[in-house]
Amino acid sequence: MAVDGIRLEPVTANNWRDCAALTVQPAQRDFVAEVTYYLCLCNYGDTWNPLAVTRDGAVVGFAMWGVDDDGSRWIGGVVVDAQHQGQGIGTAMIRQLRERLIAEPGTPNVALSYQPANEAARRLYLSLGFVETGETDGEEVIARWTPATS
């Protein structure tokens, strides 16, 4: 499903409250933290960078990205607001972010992780070409996407 109007934008003084107000379905709460926690990781840590996901100017999701020691880019903190799920926003968000990150010089792959029980996330990521590598991060499964070489 193609989704028009999806943009990845910096989190700013003007939109952080909209990001913090995002919620997920009750069944997803075991798999993702509150966006306020992710915003703190971005602000007080040295790894993550926050992005607001907007559709037609309204914040409908959140994601963050970081760079690992090996140069791989990581996607984390993926949230699509409960009221906007099932519309292809998650697919559009991950695809755009994956393409943006792989375009950075020296990036060997784009990685993310998820809890094994999070079947919805697993289906989404595998459908976008991410491959489970056998690596883990704590209890989470790591999957990586590498562009096809021509």
N, C-alpha and C positions, 0 to 999 in steps of 0.2 A: 504494500500500500504506500504510494508516494504521498508525502505530506508537504504541502506548500507552506511557506512562511515561517519555518523553523530556523532559528538563528542561535548561535552560541555567542554570548556577550559577556564581557567582564562583569563581575559582581562589583557594584559601586555603592556609594552612599545613597543613591536614588533607588536601588532595587534590592538591597540585602534583606530588607524586611519582608518583601514578597517571597524571596527565597526561603527565609526562615519560616514562613507560614505554610510551606508546602507540606502535604501529608500523603501517606500511602494507605493502601487498603489494610485493614486489621491483620489479615493473614501474612502480610509482608513485613510487619514490624519486627519479626524475629531476624530478618535478613539485612535490614538497613538501619542506620542510626538516624537520629533527628538531624535535619540540615544544620541546625545551630551547632551541633558537634562538629560537623564537617567544616563549617565556617571557622570554628576555633582552630581546627587542625591547620587550615590554610593560613590563618592570621598569626598563630603562635608557633607553628612548626616551620621547618625549612624545606619541606618536600613538595607540598601540594599547592596547586593554584586553582581558585574557584571559577566556575562559569555558570552564569544563569542561562537557562534554555528558554527562549521566548517563542511565542507563536502570535503573530500579528500584534507584537508589542507587549503582550502579557506574559509574565513569568509562569511557565507551565512545568518546569523541571530544573534540575541542578545536576552538575557533574564537576569533578575535579580531576586534574591531571598533574603528573609529576615525572621527573627524569630519574632513572635508576643509575647506579654506578657504571653499568655496562652500556649506557646510552639508550637503552630501551625506554620508551615512553609508557607510562601507566595511566589507566583510566580508573577512577574510583568514585565512591560516593554518589552513584547513579540513582537519581530519584525522578520519577515522573509523578506529578500530582494525581491523587486518586480520581479526581473529577475529569482528568484528561487521559486516563489510561485506555488502552484498546483502540487508539486512533493512529498508531504508527509513529508516535512521537519518540518513543524509546529507540526504535530502529533508526529513525532519521538522526537522532542525537548521536548515537554511537557511530554511525556511518560517517557523519560530518567530523566528529572528533577524531576518529581513527585516521581519516584522510588528512586532517590538519596536522596531526602529530607525526605521521610517517613522512610527511614532506620536510620535516626538519632535518638538516644535514646530519649525517652520522647516526641516524636512528635505524637500528637493525630490525626492530619489531615493535608492535604495540601490545601491551599486556594488560590483563585485568584478572581479578580473582573473585570468587563467589563461593558461598557455602554449598556443599554438595546437595543439600535438601532443597535448594532454591531452583526448582525445575524450570520456572518461567525464565529466569535469568539465563540459565544454561541453554535453553532452546534459542533464546534471542541471540546470544553470543555465538553459538555454533552456526546458526543460520547466516551470520554475517562473516563467516570464514575463520573465526577464532578456533584454535585447536588446543585441546587439553594436552599439556606437555608431560604430565606425570609429576610436575613440581607442585609443591604446596606452600602456602604462606600461613603458618599456624594450622588451623583446621580448614582453610579455604583451598579450593582447587584453582590452579593458575592456568589460564589459557592465553595463547599468544596469536597474533595475526601478523603475518609477513606477506608483503605484496608478491604477487606472481612475478617471476623474472621472465623477461622476454628475450 
